[in-house]
Amino acid sequence: MSFLFGSRSSKTFKPKKNIPEGSHQYELLKHAEATLGSGNLRQAVMLPEGEDLNEWIAVNTVDFFNQINMLYGTITEFCTETSCPVMSAGPRYEYHWADGTNIKKPIKCSAPKYIDYLMTWVQDQLDDETLFPSKIGVPFPKNFMSVAKTILKRLFRVYAHIYHQHFDSVIQLQEEAHLNTSFKHFIFFVQVRSSH
């Protein structure tokens, strides 16, 4: 199923991944949002005392997916097969798509097609209860950290593409503060995880 509904100009993505209200993951998300509201992003990315690391990474991965989904959704009219025939972040960084299942050998494709593949793939991972369990007490799989790292690495590419190819559009839309804060939060989160 294609990630985008309808025409590309509709700016409509799949509904964001929701965390069930009342669940432990929901409480963690609320904690993260409250900490983010304090303006201290370094504090916001720290694992809350007594919380499970996998759970914290899962909640934040969903949140970053939703943020990037929304940010990219605002510039889809500028990111077209014509304007972005290759998924890149400048001449030295070209990204080819492979998901290991449907597309085993990396393929060169336009940025909108790559991002469509990517967001569909991430949504599928997030919806897979064996990878991202939503019920309390259901253990995360042994490969969870590896899957989460791959998701975050690939989501980074969307930020890189937006910054390199579409930052002028972001400024025109007066969304640079939101993009910059989201990206800074993302980088702090990844840095804290990689230092453990």
Disulfide bonds with the S-S distance in Angstrom:
none
